[in-house]
Amino acid sequence: MSSLRDRFDVAVIGAGPAGSMAAKYAAKSGARTLLLEEHPAVGWPVECAGLLGLGAIAESELPGSSFVLRRMKGAAIYSPGGNRLDFKALDSRASVVDRRLFDRALACEALQEGVEMRLCSPVRRIRREGEESILSIG
């Protein structure tokens, strides 16, 4: 285990959608920001389904939609007992996205705001030393 001795105003643990957005906005606010990701690549392995409501996609503030695979107007949900419930709408309500591409696009937006990212950096411990927090990674 190694300790990170660089100084940052904000450290965000995890480069998923929430972490990348948090890091982006911290940097936009003027904070020297570090984004730590335990895996060797952002967006891999895919940890969650890629069905996002249109509002969530809009809130991502990503230009374009190269990560959108398909727009959805409905769904069928099956219960463990085999019952089926159908939802249908006239307009698209959600999109199936490639989570790998979506997550990477969000991380790139954070980097463009000046965030420093470190891959293969799982946080093992956080300890306080006076006014500072020390992260142990590895």
Rosetta constraint file for C-alpha pairs under 8 A:
AtomPair CA 1 CA 124 HARMONIC 7.70 0.50
AtomPair CA 1 CA 136 HARMONIC 6.32 0.50
AtomPair CA 1 CA 137 HARMONIC 5.81 0.50
AtomPair CA 1 CA 138 HARMONIC 4.89 0.50
AtomPair CA 2 CA 136 HARMONIC 5.51 0.50
AtomPair CA 2 CA 137 HARMONIC 5.49 0.50
AtomPair CA 2 CA 138 HARMONIC 6.13 0.50
AtomPair CA 3 CA 134 HARMONIC 6.95 0.50
AtomPair CA 3 CA 135 HARMONIC 5.84 0.50
AtomPair CA 3 CA 136 HARMONIC 4.30 0.50
AtomPair CA 3 CA 137 HARMONIC 6.06 0.50
AtomPair CA 4 CA 134 HARMONIC 6.84 0.50
AtomPair CA 4 CA 135 HARMONIC 5.78 0.50
AtomPair CA 4 CA 136 HARMONIC 6.25 0.50
AtomPair CA 4 CA 137 HARMONIC 6.99 0.50
AtomPair CA 5 CA 134 HARMONIC 7.49 0.50
AtomPair CA 8 CA 31 HARMONIC 7.72 0.50
AtomPair CA 8 CA 32 HARMONIC 5.19 0.50
AtomPair CA 8 CA 33 HARMONIC 5.75 0.50
AtomPair CA 8 CA 34 HARMONIC 6.53 0.50
AtomPair CA 9 CA 31 HARMONIC 5.50 0.50
AtomPair CA 9 CA 32 HARMONIC 5.13 0.50
AtomPair CA 9 CA 33 HARMONIC 6.04 0.50
AtomPair CA 10 CA 23 HARMONIC 7.85 0.50
AtomPair CA 10 CA 26 HARMONIC 7.15 0.50
AtomPair CA 10 CA 31 HARMONIC 6.54 0.50
AtomPair CA 10 CA 32 HARMONIC 6.40 0.50
AtomPair CA 10 CA 33 HARMONIC 4.81 0.50
AtomPair CA 10 CA 34 HARMONIC 6.28 0.50
AtomPair CA 11 CA 23 HARMONIC 7.84 0.50
AtomPair CA 11 CA 33 HARMONIC 5.85 0.50
AtomPair CA 11 CA 34 HARMONIC 4.71 0.50
AtomPair CA 11 CA 35 HARMONIC 5.95 0.50
AtomPair CA 11 CA 36 HARMONIC 7.33 0.50
AtomPair CA 12 CA 19 HARMONIC 6.09 0.50
AtomPair CA 12 CA 22 HARMONIC 7.32 0.50
AtomPair CA 12 CA 23 HARMONIC 6.19 0.50
AtomPair CA 12 CA 33 HARMONIC 7.58 0.50
AtomPair CA 12 CA 34 HARMONIC 6.15 0.50
AtomPair CA 12 CA 35 HARMONIC 4.84 0.50
AtomPair CA 12 CA 36 HARMONIC 6.15 0.50
AtomPair CA 13 CA 19 HARMONIC 6.68 0.50
AtomPair CA 13 CA 35 HARMONIC 6.11 0.50
AtomPair CA 13 CA 36 HARMONIC 4.96 0.50
AtomPair CA 13 CA 37 HARMONIC 6.46 0.50
AtomPair CA 13 CA 123 HARMONIC 7.33 0.50
AtomPair CA 14 CA 19 HARMONIC 5.44 0.50
AtomPair CA 14 CA 20 HARMONIC 7.67 0.50
AtomPair CA 14 CA 35 HARMONIC 6.86 0.50
AtomPair CA 14 CA 36 HARMONIC 5.61 0.50
AtomPair CA 14 CA 37 HARMONIC 4.82 0.50
AtomPair CA 14 CA 38 HARMONIC 7.08 0.50
AtomPair CA 15 CA 19 HARMONIC 4.97 0.50
AtomPair CA 15 CA 20 HARMONIC 5.15 0.50
AtomPair CA 15 CA 35 HARMONIC 6.55 0.50
AtomPair CA 15 CA 36 HARMONIC 6.63 0.50
AtomPair CA 15 CA 37 HARMONIC 5.43 0.50
AtomPair CA 15 CA 42 HARMONIC 6.34 0.50
AtomPair CA 15 CA 43 HARMONIC 7.93 0.50
AtomPair CA 15 CA 103 HARMONIC 7.58 0.50
AtomPair CA 15 CA 107 HARMONIC 6.58 0.50
AtomPair CA 16 CA 20 HARMONIC 5.99 0.50
AtomPair CA 16 CA 42 HARMONIC 7.38 0.50
AtomPair CA 16 CA 43 HARMONIC 7.00 0.50
AtomPair CA 16 CA 103 HARMONIC 5.89 0.50
AtomPair CA 16 CA 107 HARMONIC 7.86 0.50
AtomPair CA 17 CA 21 HARMONIC 6.13 0.50
AtomPair CA 17 CA 103 HARMONIC 5.74 0.50
AtomPair CA 17 CA 106 HARMONIC 6.39 0.50
AtomPair CA 17 CA 107 HARMONIC 7.78 0.50
AtomPair CA 18 CA 22 HARMONIC 6.05 0.50
AtomPair CA 19 CA 23 HARMONIC 6.07 0.50
AtomPair CA 19 CA 35 HARMONIC 7.53 0.50
AtomPair CA 20 CA 24 HARMONIC 6.03 0.50
AtomPair CA 20 CA 35 HARMONIC 7.38 0.50
AtomPair CA 20 CA 106 HARMONIC 5.87 0.50
AtomPair CA 20 CA 107 HARMONIC 5.15 0.50
AtomPair CA 20 CA 109 HARMONIC 7.96 0.50
AtomPair CA 20 CA 110 HARMONIC 5.96 0.50
AtomPair CA 21 CA 25 HARMONIC 6.24 0.50
AtomPair CA 21 CA 60 HARMONIC 7.67 0.50
AtomPair CA 21 CA 106 HARMONIC 6.85 0.50
AtomPair CA 21 CA 107 HARMONIC 7.81 0.50
AtomPair CA 21 CA 110 HARMONIC 6.88 0.50
AtomPair CA 22 CA 26 HARMONIC 6.13 0.50
AtomPair CA 23 CA 27 HARMONIC 6.17 0.50
AtomPair CA 23 CA 33 HARMONIC 6.33 0.50
AtomPair CA 23 CA 34 HARMONIC 7.28 0.50
AtomPair CA 23 CA 35 HARMONIC 6.43 0.50
AtomPair CA 23 CA 110 HARMONIC 6.17 0.50
AtomPair CA 23 CA 115 HARMONIC 6.66 0.50
AtomPair CA 24 CA 28 HARMONIC 6.15 0.50
AtomPair CA 24 CA 109 HARMONIC 6.89 0.50
AtomPair CA 24 CA 110 HARMONIC 4.16 0.50
AtomPair CA 24 CA 111 HARMONIC 7.44 0.50
AtomPair CA 24 CA 113 HARMONIC 6.12 0.50
AtomPair CA 24 CA 115 HARMONIC 6.77 0.50
AtomPair CA 25 CA 29 HARMONIC 6.12 0.50
AtomPair CA 25 CA 110 HARMONIC 7.89 0.50
AtomPair CA 26 CA 30 HARMONIC 6.67 0.50
AtomPair CA 26 CA 31 HARMONIC 5.49 0.50
AtomPair CA 26 CA 32 HARMONIC 7.79 0.50
AtomPair CA 26 CA 33 HARMONIC 6.61 0.50
AtomPair CA 27 CA 31 HARMONIC 4.87 0.50
AtomPair CA 27 CA 32 HARMONIC 6.12 0.50
AtomPair CA 27 CA 33 HARMONIC 5.74 0.50
AtomPair CA 27 CA 110 HARMONIC 7.75 0.50
AtomPair CA 27 CA 113 HARMONIC 6.01 0.50
AtomPair CA 27 CA 114 HARMONIC 6.33 0.50
AtomPair CA 27 CA 115 HARMONIC 6.13 0.50
AtomPair CA 28 CA 113 HARMONIC 6.18 0.50
AtomPair CA 32 CA 114 HARMONIC 7.92 0.50
AtomPair CA 32 CA 115 HARMONIC 7.15 0.50
AtomPair CA 33 CA 114 HARMONIC 7.66 0.50
AtomPair CA 33 CA 115 HARMONIC 5.16 0.50
AtomPair CA 33 CA 116 HARMONIC 6.29 0.50
AtomPair CA 34 CA 115 HARMONIC 5.85 0.50
AtomPair CA 34 CA 116 HARMONIC 4.87 0.50
AtomPair CA 34 CA 117 HARMONIC 5.75 0.50
AtomPair CA 34 CA 118 HARMONIC 7.62 0.50
AtomPair CA 35 CA 115 HARMONIC 6.79 0.50
AtomPair CA 35 CA 116 HARMONIC 6.09 0.50
AtomPair CA 35 CA 117 HARMONIC 4.59 0.50
AtomPair CA 35 CA 118 HARMONIC 6.40 0.50
AtomPair CA 36 CA 117 HARMONIC 5.85 0.50
AtomPair CA 36 CA 118 HARMONIC 5.12 0.50
AtomPair CA 36 CA 119 HARMONIC 6.26 0.50
AtomPair CA 36 CA 120 HARMONIC 7.99 0.50
AtomPair CA 36 CA 121 HARMONIC 5.81 0.50
AtomPair CA 36 CA 122 HARMONIC 7.15 0.50
AtomPair CA 36 CA 123 HARMONIC 7.85 0.50
AtomPair CA 37 CA 41 HARMONIC 7.92 0.50
AtomPair CA 37 CA 42 HARMONIC 7.21 0.50
AtomPair CA 37 CA 117 HARMONIC 7.59 0.50
AtomPair CA 37 CA 118 HARMONIC 6.25 0.50
AtomPair CA 37 CA 119 HARMONIC 4.89 0.50
AtomPair CA 37 CA 120 HARMONIC 6.07 0.50
AtomPair CA 37 CA 121 HARMONIC 5.49 0.50
AtomPair CA 37 CA 122 HARMONIC 6.34 0.50
AtomPair CA 38 CA 119 HARMONIC 6.02 0.50
AtomPair CA 38 CA 120 HARMONIC 4.57 0.50
AtomPair CA 38 CA 121 HARMONIC 4.55 0.50
AtomPair CA 38 CA 122 HARMONIC 4.09 0.50
AtomPair CA 38 CA 123 HARMONIC 7.52 0.50
AtomPair CA 39 CA 44 HARMONIC 7.17 0.50
AtomPair CA 39 CA 45 HARMONIC 7.91 0.50
AtomPair CA 39 CA 119 HARMONIC 6.07 0.50
AtomPair CA 39 CA 120 HARMONIC 4.92 0.50
AtomPair CA 39 CA 121 HARMONIC 7.25 0.50
AtomPair CA 39 CA 122 HARMONIC 7.69 0.50
AtomPair CA 40 CA 44 HARMONIC 7.96 0.50
AtomPair CA 40 CA 119 HARMONIC 5.31 0.50
AtomPair CA 40 CA 120 HARMONIC 4.95 0.50
AtomPair CA 41 CA 119 HARMONIC 6.62 0.50
AtomPair CA 41 CA 120 HARMONIC 7.98 0.50
AtomPair CA 42 CA 100 HARMONIC 7.27 0.50
AtomPair CA 42 CA 103 HARMONIC 6.54 0.50
AtomPair CA 42 CA 104 HARMONIC 5.67 0.50
AtomPair CA 42 CA 107 HARMONIC 7.46 0.50
AtomPair CA 42 CA 119 HARMONIC 7.89 0.50
AtomPair CA 43 CA 99 HARMONIC 6.47 0.50
AtomPair CA 43 CA 100 HARMONIC 4.14 0.50
AtomPair CA 43 CA 101 HARMONIC 6.98 0.50
AtomPair CA 43 CA 102 HARMONIC 7.69 0.50
AtomPair CA 43 CA 103 HARMONIC 5.14 0.50
AtomPair CA 43 CA 104 HARMONIC 5.94 0.50
AtomPair CA 44 CA 100 HARMONIC 6.20 0.50
AtomPair CA 45 CA 100 HARMONIC 8.00 0.50
AtomPair CA 46 CA 99 HARMONIC 6.57 0.50
AtomPair CA 46 CA 100 HARMONIC 6.48 0.50
AtomPair CA 48 CA 99 HARMONIC 7.79 0.50
AtomPair CA 49 CA 99 HARMONIC 7.51 0.50
AtomPair CA 50 CA 95 HARMONIC 7.94 0.50
AtomPair CA 50 CA 96 HARMONIC 5.29 0.50
AtomPair CA 50 CA 97 HARMONIC 4.91 0.50
AtomPair CA 50 CA 98 HARMONIC 6.15 0.50
AtomPair CA 50 CA 99 HARMONIC 5.47 0.50
AtomPair CA 51 CA 94 HARMONIC 6.69 0.50
AtomPair CA 51 CA 95 HARMONIC 5.71 0.50
AtomPair CA 51 CA 96 HARMONIC 4.53 0.50
AtomPair CA 51 CA 97 HARMONIC 6.29 0.50
AtomPair CA 52 CA 56 HARMONIC 6.19 0.50
AtomPair CA 52 CA 57 HARMONIC 6.64 0.50
AtomPair CA 52 CA 94 HARMONIC 5.46 0.50
AtomPair CA 52 CA 95 HARMONIC 5.47 0.50
AtomPair CA 52 CA 96 HARMONIC 6.40 0.50
AtomPair CA 52 CA 97 HARMONIC 7.18 0.50
AtomPair CA 53 CA 57 HARMONIC 6.56 0.50
AtomPair CA 53 CA 93 HARMONIC 6.04 0.50
AtomPair CA 53 CA 94 HARMONIC 4.07 0.50
AtomPair CA 53 CA 95 HARMONIC 6.34 0.50
AtomPair CA 54 CA 58 HARMONIC 6.21 0.50
AtomPair CA 54 CA 92 HARMONIC 7.99 0.50
AtomPair CA 54 CA 93 HARMONIC 5.92 0.50
AtomPair CA 54 CA 94 HARMONIC 5.02 0.50
AtomPair CA 54 CA 95 HARMONIC 6.70 0.50
AtomPair CA 55 CA 59 HARMONIC 6.15 0.50
AtomPair CA 56 CA 60 HARMONIC 6.36 0.50
AtomPair CA 57 CA 61 HARMONIC 7.32 0.50
AtomPair CA 57 CA 62 HARMONIC 7.70 0.50
AtomPair CA 58 CA 62 HARMONIC 7.47 0.50
AtomPair CA 60 CA 106 HARMONIC 7.34 0.50
AtomPair CA 62 CA 105 HARMONIC 7.33 0.50
AtomPair CA 62 CA 106 HARMONIC 7.18 0.50
AtomPair CA 62 CA 109 HARMONIC 7.96 0.50
AtomPair CA 67 CA 97 HARMONIC 5.43 0.50
AtomPair CA 67 CA 98 HARMONIC 5.24 0.50
AtomPair CA 67 CA 99 HARMONIC 7.50 0.50
AtomPair CA 67 CA 101 HARMONIC 5.51 0.50
AtomPair CA 67 CA 102 HARMONIC 5.57 0.50
AtomPair CA 68 CA 95 HARMONIC 6.47 0.50
AtomPair CA 68 CA 96 HARMONIC 6.05 0.50
AtomPair CA 68 CA 97 HARMONIC 4.36 0.50
AtomPair CA 68 CA 98 HARMONIC 6.40 0.50
AtomPair CA 69 CA 95 HARMONIC 7.27 0.50
AtomPair CA 69 CA 96 HARMONIC 5.50 0.50
AtomPair CA 69 CA 97 HARMONIC 5.20 0.50
AtomPair CA 69 CA 98 HARMONIC 6.50 0.50
AtomPair CA 70 CA 95 HARMONIC 5.63 0.50
AtomPair CA 70 CA 96 HARMONIC 5.22 0.50
AtomPair CA 70 CA 97 HARMONIC 7.11 0.50
AtomPair CA 71 CA 92 HARMONIC 5.94 0.50
AtomPair CA 71 CA 93 HARMONIC 7.68 0.50
AtomPair CA 71 CA 94 HARMONIC 6.04 0.50
AtomPair CA 71 CA 95 HARMONIC 4.26 0.50
AtomPair CA 71 CA 96 HARMONIC 6.29 0.50
AtomPair CA 72 CA 92 HARMONIC 5.17 0.50
AtomPair CA 72 CA 93 HARMONIC 6.17 0.50
AtomPair CA 72 CA 94 HARMONIC 5.22 0.50
AtomPair CA 72 CA 95 HARMONIC 5.43 0.50
AtomPair CA 72 CA 96 HARMONIC 7.22 0.50
AtomPair CA 73 CA 88 HARMONIC 5.87 0.50
AtomPair CA 73 CA 89 HARMONIC 5.19 0.50
AtomPair CA 73 CA 90 HARMONIC 6.62 0.50
AtomPair CA 73 CA 91 HARMONIC 5.76 0.50
AtomPair CA 73 CA 92 HARMONIC 4.37 0.50
AtomPair CA 73 CA 93 HARMONIC 5.76 0.50
AtomPair CA 73 CA 94 HARMONIC 7.08 0.50
AtomPair CA 74 CA 86 HARMONIC 7.33 0.50
AtomPair CA 74 CA 87 HARMONIC 4.97 0.50
AtomPair CA 74 CA 88 HARMONIC 4.12 0.50
AtomPair CA 74 CA 89 HARMONIC 5.96 0.50
AtomPair CA 74 CA 92 HARMONIC 7.85 0.50
AtomPair CA 74 CA 93 HARMONIC 7.77 0.50
AtomPair CA 75 CA 86 HARMONIC 5.84 0.50
AtomPair CA 75 CA 87 HARMONIC 5.18 0.50
AtomPair CA 75 CA 88 HARMONIC 6.66 0.50
AtomPair CA 76 CA 84 HARMONIC 6.52 0.50
AtomPair CA 76 CA 85 HARMONIC 5.61 0.50
AtomPair CA 76 CA 86 HARMONIC 4.45 0.50
AtomPair CA 76 CA 87 HARMONIC 6.32 0.50
AtomPair CA 77 CA 84 HARMONIC 5.59 0.50
AtomPair CA 77 CA 85 HARMONIC 5.14 0.50
AtomPair CA 77 CA 86 HARMONIC 6.41 0.50
AtomPair CA 78 CA 82 HARMONIC 5.84 0.50
AtomPair CA 78 CA 83 HARMONIC 5.53 0.50
AtomPair CA 78 CA 84 HARMONIC 4.56 0.50
AtomPair CA 78 CA 85 HARMONIC 6.47 0.50
AtomPair CA 79 CA 83 HARMONIC 5.20 0.50
AtomPair CA 79 CA 84 HARMONIC 6.50 0.50
AtomPair CA 89 CA 93 HARMONIC 7.48 0.50
AtomPair CA 97 CA 102 HARMONIC 6.97 0.50
AtomPair CA 98 CA 102 HARMONIC 6.10 0.50
AtomPair CA 99 CA 103 HARMONIC 5.81 0.50
AtomPair CA 100 CA 104 HARMONIC 6.18 0.50
AtomPair CA 101 CA 105 HARMONIC 6.04 0.50
AtomPair CA 102 CA 106 HARMONIC 6.39 0.50
AtomPair CA 103 CA 107 HARMONIC 6.30 0.50
AtomPair CA 104 CA 108 HARMONIC 6.11 0.50
AtomPair CA 105 CA 109 HARMONIC 6.34 0.50
AtomPair CA 106 CA 110 HARMONIC 6.51 0.50
AtomPair CA 107 CA 111 HARMONIC 6.30 0.50
AtomPair CA 108 CA 112 HARMONIC 6.18 0.50
AtomPair CA 109 CA 113 HARMONIC 6.63 0.50
AtomPair CA 110 CA 114 HARMONIC 6.82 0.50
AtomPair CA 110 CA 115 HARMONIC 5.65 0.50
AtomPair CA 111 CA 115 HARMONIC 4.69 0.50
AtomPair CA 111 CA 116 HARMONIC 6.51 0.50
AtomPair CA 111 CA 117 HARMONIC 7.38 0.50
AtomPair CA 120 CA 138 HARMONIC 7.66 0.50
AtomPair CA 121 CA 137 HARMONIC 5.69 0.50
AtomPair CA 121 CA 138 HARMONIC 5.77 0.50
AtomPair CA 122 CA 137 HARMONIC 5.39 0.50
AtomPair CA 122 CA 138 HARMONIC 5.58 0.50
AtomPair CA 123 CA 135 HARMONIC 6.55 0.50
AtomPair CA 123 CA 136 HARMONIC 5.83 0.50
AtomPair CA 123 CA 137 HARMONIC 4.40 0.50
AtomPair CA 123 CA 138 HARMONIC 6.67 0.50
AtomPair CA 124 CA 135 HARMONIC 7.54 0.50
AtomPair CA 124 CA 136 HARMONIC 5.48 0.50
AtomPair CA 124 CA 137 HARMONIC 5.35 0.50
AtomPair CA 124 CA 138 HARMONIC 6.75 0.50
AtomPair CA 125 CA 135 HARMONIC 5.88 0.50
AtomPair CA 125 CA 136 HARMONIC 5.01 0.50
AtomPair CA 125 CA 137 HARMONIC 7.15 0.50
AtomPair CA 126 CA 133 HARMONIC 6.47 0.50
AtomPair CA 126 CA 134 HARMONIC 5.58 0.50
AtomPair CA 126 CA 135 HARMONIC 4.64 0.50
AtomPair CA 126 CA 136 HARMONIC 6.24 0.50
AtomPair CA 127 CA 133 HARMONIC 5.60 0.50
AtomPair CA 127 CA 134 HARMONIC 5.25 0.50
AtomPair CA 127 CA 135 HARMONIC 6.69 0.50
AtomPair CA 128 CA 132 HARMONIC 5.73 0.50
AtomPair CA 128 CA 133 HARMONIC 4.51 0.50
AtomPair CA 128 CA 134 HARMONIC 6.09 0.50
AtomPair CA 129 CA 133 HARMONIC 6.18 0.50
AtomPair CA 129 CA 134 HARMONIC 7.07 0.50
